Amino acid sequence: MRRTVDVYLKVAPGLSGGRARELNDMMERKERKPYWRHTKWQMLASVVPFLVLIIVLPLYAESLNTERFLGFPLGYFLSAHGIAIIAIFTVASFVNRQDAIDHWHGAHEDN
């Protein structure tokens, strides 16, 4: 496995595998497991509510379509614009929380 990763990084050093390798090289072995566990839970905390929203909102869209907003059915308007806005906030909060995790575990980039 290690050889495969090394070959992959030589072929495509700019891809995400290189970032993971840099983090592992910067951190002590005992600090890696808590870092990745913290990152995993943070990712789940960001993705699961968004997935629930994507599933639940369309279920109520038809009942909301009886009302209109700016000439569009309300359910359609909320689905189209609401999901996009919530996605932007979800990504922004994910980035901020991941940066905090990186600083907490000493894996942040010095710029």
Residue, then its C-alpha position, 0 to 999 in steps of 0.5 A: m500500500r505504501r509503495t502505491v501511495d508513493v507512486y501515486l504522489k510522484v505521478a500526481p503530486g498536486l492532488s489530495g493524497g499529497r495533502a494527507r501525506e503532508l499532514n501525516d508527515m507533520m504530525e506525530r504518530k500518536e496525534r494522527k488518530p485523534y486528528w482523523r477521528h475529529t475530522k471524520w466526525q466533523m465531516l459527518a456533522s456537516v454532510v448528514p444535515f445537508l443530506v436530510l434537508i435534500i431528502v425532506l424539503p422536496l417532500y413538502a415542496e408540493s404542499l408549498n406550491t399552492e403559494r407563490f413567491l416572485g411568480f414562482p411556486l413557493g416549494y420550487f423557489l425554496s428547493a432551488h434557492g434554499i438548498a443552494i444557500i444552505a450549501i454555501f453556508t454548510v461549506a463555509s462552516f465546514v472550512n472554518r471548523q476544519d481550520a480550527i481542528d487543524h490548529w487544535h492538532g497542530a496540522h495547520e499550514d503556516n502562511 
